């Protein structure tokens, strides 16, 4: 990866982390994970290798874990690299088929990341979840809409940012 690409990834991950941190400070029931949106944008813009994409996901997972208010923050260390891998593969397949490829990719990546996070959290801290929710189904009923709404939000953000970011990056060396 070129130093320009590393700088782009770093800036986008930093923006995502800052936005996630400030949104988490609002203490709303829905805190979108802007880190997912911005690592998707980074992967879409710079077209890294598969190992570089997983590395971007790992860094995103570390950032997410450090600023997370979730029930099991270490789950981000698996869910974000998995999301980055899906982003890499899916965008490679659909990028020339639709102008909405960034939207579709980010939407699906957010679902993969969110639901894999939930599955890991369910396995790792089931007793804690059952203390907060009456049943596992209660947790799922609450969690699914949050992931889907976040996926829509992330997809829209990436599509809006993709066009100007791509223009800027294609102008110079």
Buried (B, 14 or more C-beta within 10 A) or exposed (E): BEEEBBEBBEEBBEBBBBBBBEBBEEEEEEBBBBBBBBBBBBBBBBEBEEEBBBBBBBBBBBBBBEBBEBBBBBBBBBBBBBBBBBBBBBBBEBBEEEEEBBBBBBBBBBBBBBBBBBEBBBEEBEEEBBEEBEEEEEBBEEBBEBBBEBBBBBBBBBBEBBEEBBEEEEEEE
